[in-house]
């Protein structure tokens, strides 16, 4: 079954979210505009989280298929030699 392509990609959602945050931080929006922006921001945040989760699952699946399933910390600065 083919996967449905998202209507808005991650980068677009993140960019729109950043723009909304900037607008809200400036404090020039009315209460109604702020509430609408906040509501839109929540939706964008959820969309970004879902896309990141899907990407993580895809990477994990690919690693399992290659027989390379091993978890490694993102920050290698905590090695035994320190």
Secondary structure, DSSP 8 states (H G I E B T S, - for coil): ------SS-HHHHHHHHHHHHHHHHHT-S-HHHHHHHHHHHHHHHHHHHHHHHHHHHHHHHHHHHTT------S-TT--TT-
